[in-house]
Amino acid sequence: MRAIQPDLPEAESQKAFENAIVHAVSGPLSVDVVTDMAAVEADWQRLENSPLNSVHQSYWWCAAWSKAMGTPIVVIRGQVSGQTVFLIPLEIRSKGPFRVARFPGGNFNNINTGLFDDAYAQTAKPEDAQLILSEIRRHLSNRVDVLALQNIPLTWRGRRHPLCALATSENQNRSFQLPLLPRFEDTLAQVNAKRRRKKYRVQTKRLNEIGGYDYYLTRDRQEQHALLDTFFQQKAERFSAQKIPDVFQDKAIKSFFHGLVDGPYHLENVPLELHAIRLPGSNNAVVAVAGLSRKGDHVICQFGSIHQHLAADASPGELLFWLMIEKSCAEGATIFDFGIGDQLYKRSWCTVETVQHDIFRALSVRGYLPAIGYRALASLKSFIKAHPKLYGFIQSLRAKKDTAKPESD
């Protein structure tokens, strides 16, 4: 696999536009903190339009997280000559005796970029990153001990991240992508089309033998919420069978994803949309569910589940990926992102592997020790994940702990 480096547009008109914006935002950088998301909503939505800014820092994603968790969002704003050139949304949470600022969404985010003006990002220098960190420290040191920004690709789609100079460690997880081509046949050719088609024929044959299947995608919000609840149920059963902790069990987490389903829907911008395979011959039983987000030409699979017993030999989850990828190609997407986490099914589909990094920086004097601890923990996690038996043992211990703990309100 290779690090993702899709080409950026090179048309003369695009270059002229970018040059004009670079000129417009030239000047000294000023950084402040905004405590009301609505106050910067217009700038937020303008920066969201860039395909290089992650859906996980979109306005609706952050608002849904804030509402579900009951934590306010603070926004680091950068301006040049009065024009907003970046926004970095943060939530402040207590971790033991320390206060940590991180991206809203936490461990449920697959890729984090912040929101940067394209032209500013192209001209940002390493000293700009240091200035940004100094200003964040100046504004937040009385409220935050550690800045913990995780899952940041230092280069994403050809653009070097403006904060890359601040990276402290490589994240233990990488993300996996499949480039999408205009023709589905050409997309399949990247991942052994002959083998893929044979698996597809076997899967459909087995499902047809038990009454066929439907690729189910509804725009009805109530039905989308019902599919999401089906996912939670299937995933809980799967986690229980594997004796690993259920990361979706908390009511606030479930509320967050339901909030995303209620988000604004446009063809090329969807916070969360549920796809499924149903069996008409088994009372429309749902045997596979996946949640997709789309931002511009970038589709991210946020999660997936399968029925523990029905049609297991037909690999309905694998079939659902085929159908979703085929649909994404037809709708003009150029990246199908399987998200973070190294699993065999992702490697079987993906030709691209993206390395992500973390930024752990002390903002207060008392934050230096936990910042060092975060870096050490990241290294330890990388070591554990490199040793599957050790990783499985630790997961089983976590599952026992979570089983004994009551669900939070």
Backbone hydrogen bonds, N-H to C=O, Kabsch-Sander energy under -0.5 kcal/mol:
donor,donor_aa,acceptor,acceptor_aa,energy
2,R,351,T,-0.9
15,K,11,A,-2.2
16,A,12,E,-2.6
17,F,13,S,-2.1
18,E,14,Q,-2.5
19,N,15,K,-2.6
20,A,16,A,-1.8
21,I,17,F,-2.0
22,V,18,E,-2.7
23,H,19,N,-2.1
24,A,20,A,-2.0
25,V,21,I,-2.0
26,S,23,H,-0.9
30,S,79,Q,-2.7
32,D,77,R,-2.3
34,V,75,V,-2.9
37,M,35,T,-0.5
39,A,36,D,-1.2
40,V,36,D,-0.5
40,V,37,M,-1.6
41,E,38,A,-1.2
44,W,40,V,-2.8
45,Q,41,E,-2.7
46,R,42,A,-1.8
47,L,43,D,-2.6
48,E,44,W,-2.1
49,N,45,Q,-0.8
49,N,46,R,-0.8
50,S,47,L,-1.5
53,N,50,S,-1.5
54,S,114,G,-0.5
57,Q,54,S,-1.5
58,S,55,V,-1.7
62,C,58,S,-2.1
63,A,59,Y,-2.5
64,A,60,W,-2.8
65,W,61,W,-1.9
66,S,62,C,-2.5
67,K,63,A,-2.3
68,A,64,A,-2.2
69,M,65,W,-2.7
70,G,66,S,-1.6
71,T,66,S,-0.9
74,V,90,L,-2.6
75,V,34,V,-2.9
76,I,88,I,-2.4
77,R,32,D,-2.9
77,R,75,V,-0.6
78,G,86,F,-2.5
79,Q,30,S,-2.9
80,V,83,Q,-2.5
81,S,28,P,-0.7
83,Q,80,V,-2.0
85,V,78,G,-2.9
86,F,78,G,-1.4
87,L,115,L,-2.4
88,I,76,I,-2.2
90,L,74,V,-3.0
91,E,102,R,-2.8
92,I,72,P,-0.6
93,R,91,E,-0.6
93,R,100,V,-2.9
95,K,98,F,-3.3
96,G,94,S,-0.5
98,F,95,K,-1.8
100,V,93,R,-3.4
101,A,146,V,-2.7
102,R,91,E,-2.2
102,R,100,V,-0.5
106,G,103,F,-1.7
108,F,105,G,-2.4
109,N,106,G,-1.4
112,N,151,N,-2.8
115,L,87,L,-2.2
116,F,114,G,-0.5
117,D,85,V,-3.2
121,A,117,D,-2.7
122,Q,118,D,-1.7
123,T,119,A,-1.0
123,T,120,Y,-0.8
124,A,120,Y,-1.2
128,D,125,K,-1.4
129,A,125,K,-1.2
130,Q,126,P,-1.7
131,L,127,E,-2.1
132,I,128,D,-2.7
133,L,129,A,-2.4
134,S,130,Q,-2.4
135,E,131,L,-2.4
136,I,132,I,-2.6
137,R,133,L,-2.6
138,R,134,S,-2.2
139,H,135,E,-2.3
140,L,136,I,-2.5
141,S,137,R,-1.8
143,R,140,L,-2.5
144,V,140,L,-2.8
145,D,99,R,-2.5
146,V,99,R,-2.0
147,L,361,R,-3.3
148,A,101,A,-3.0
148,A,146,V,-0.6
149,L,147,L,-0.5
149,L,359,I,-2.5
150,Q,148,A,-0.6
152,I,357,H,-2.8
156,W,159,R,-2.5
159,R,156,W,-1.7
160,R,158,G,-0.5
161,H,154,L,-3.4
164,C,161,H,-1.9
166,L,163,L,-2.3
167,A,164,C,-1.4
168,T,358,D,-2.8
169,S,358,D,-1.4
171,N,356,Q,-2.6
175,S,354,T,-2.0
176,F,339,G,-1.5
177,Q,352,V,-2.2
178,L,336,F,-2.7
180,L,334,T,-2.7
187,T,183,R,-1.8
188,L,184,F,-2.6
189,A,185,E,-1.6
190,Q,186,D,-0.5
190,Q,187,T,-1.2
191,V,188,L,-2.0
192,N,189,A,-0.7
196,R,192,N,-2.2
197,R,193,A,-2.8
198,K,194,K,-1.8
199,K,195,R,-2.1
200,Y,196,R,-2.4
201,R,197,R,-2.4
202,V,198,K,-2.1
203,Q,199,K,-2.6
204,T,200,Y,-2.6
205,K,201,R,-2.2
206,R,202,V,-2.2
207,L,203,Q,-2.0
208,N,204,T,-2.6
209,E,205,K,-1.6
210,I,207,L,-1.0
211,G,208,N,-1.4
212,G,207,L,-2.4
214,D,278,R,-2.3
216,Y,214,D,-0.9
216,Y,276,A,-3.1
217,L,215,Y,-0.6
224,Q,220,D,-2.1
225,H,221,R,-2.6
226,A,222,Q,-1.8
227,L,223,E,-2.2
228,L,224,Q,-2.1
229,D,225,H,-2.1
230,T,226,A,-1.9
231,F,227,L,-2.3
232,F,228,L,-2.3
233,Q,229,D,-2.2
234,Q,230,T,-2.9
235,K,231,F,-3.1
236,A,232,F,-2.2
237,E,233,Q,-2.1
238,R,234,Q,-2.2
239,F,235,K,-3.0
240,S,236,A,-2.3
241,A,237,E,-2.2
242,Q,238,R,-2.0
243,K,239,F,-0.8
243,K,240,S,-0.7
244,I,239,F,-2.2
247,V,245,P,-0.9
249,Q,246,D,-1.3
251,K,408,S,-0.9
254,K,250,D,-2.0
255,S,251,K,-2.4
256,F,252,A,-2.1
257,F,253,I,-2.0
258,H,254,K,-2.2
259,G,255,S,-2.2
260,L,256,F,-1.7
261,V,257,F,-1.8
262,D,258,H,-1.3
263,G,260,L,-1.9
266,H,264,P,-0.5
266,H,269,N,-1.8
269,N,266,H,-1.1
270,V,294,R,-2.8
273,E,292,L,-2.1
275,H,290,A,-3.0
276,A,216,Y,-1.8
277,I,288,A,-1.9
278,R,214,D,-2.4
279,L,285,A,-1.9
282,S,279,L,-1.8
283,N,280,P,-0.9
284,N,279,L,-1.4
285,A,279,L,-1.0
285,A,282,S,-0.9
287,V,277,I,-2.5
287,V,285,A,-0.6
288,A,277,I,-1.0
289,V,305,S,-2.3
290,A,275,H,-2.5
291,G,303,F,-2.1
292,L,273,E,-2.9
292,L,290,A,-0.5
293,S,300,I,-2.6
294,R,270,V,-2.3
295,K,298,H,-2.5
296,G,268,E,-3.0
298,H,295,K,-1.9
299,V,297,D,-0.6
299,V,335,I,-2.7
300,I,293,S,-2.9
301,C,337,D,-3.3
302,Q,291,G,-2.7
302,Q,300,I,-0.8
303,F,291,G,-1.0
305,S,289,V,-2.6
307,H,287,V,-2.0
312,A,309,H,-1.2
314,A,311,A,-1.5
315,S,312,A,-1.5
319,L,315,S,-2.0
320,L,316,P,-2.3
321,F,317,G,-1.6
322,W,318,E,-1.7
323,L,319,L,-2.2
324,M,320,L,-2.6
325,I,321,F,-2.7
326,E,322,W,-2.5
327,K,323,L,-2.1
328,S,324,M,-2.4
329,C,325,I,-2.3
330,A,326,E,-1.9
331,E,327,K,-1.5
332,G,329,C,-1.6
333,A,328,S,-2.2
334,T,297,D,-2.4
335,I,297,D,-1.8
336,F,178,L,-2.5
337,D,299,V,-3.6
337,D,335,I,-0.6
338,F,176,F,-3.0
338,F,336,F,-0.5
339,G,176,F,-0.6
341,G,174,R,-1.9
343,Q,341,G,-0.8
347,R,343,Q,-2.0
348,S,344,L,-2.1
349,W,345,Y,-0.9
349,W,346,K,-0.8
350,C,346,K,-2.5
351,T,177,Q,-1.1
352,V,177,Q,-1.8
353,E,2,R,-2.6
354,T,175,S,-3.0
355,V,353,E,-0.6
357,H,152,I,-2.9
358,D,169,S,-3.1
359,I,149,L,-3.2
360,F,358,D,-0.5
361,R,147,L,-2.3
361,R,359,I,-0.6
363,L,145,D,-3.1
364,S,145,D,-1.4
367,G,364,S,-1.1
368,Y,365,V,-1.3
371,A,367,G,-2.0
372,I,368,Y,-1.9
373,G,369,L,-2.2
374,Y,370,P,-2.8
375,R,371,A,-1.8
376,A,372,I,-2.3
377,L,373,G,-2.7
378,A,374,Y,-2.3
379,S,375,R,-1.8
380,L,376,A,-2.3
381,K,377,L,-2.8
382,S,378,A,-2.0
383,F,379,S,-1.9
384,I,380,L,-2.6
385,K,381,K,-2.6
386,A,382,S,-1.1
387,H,384,I,-1.7
390,L,387,H,-0.5
391,Y,384,I,-0.6
391,Y,387,H,-2.3
392,G,388,P,-2.7
393,F,389,K,-2.0
394,I,390,L,-2.2
395,Q,391,Y,-2.2
396,S,392,G,-2.0
397,L,393,F,-1.7
398,R,394,I,-2.2
399,A,395,Q,-2.3
400,K,396,S,-1.9
401,K,397,L,-1.8
402,D,398,R,-2.6
403,T,399,A,-2.3
404,A,400,K,-1.4
405,K,401,K,-0.5
405,K,402,D,-0.7
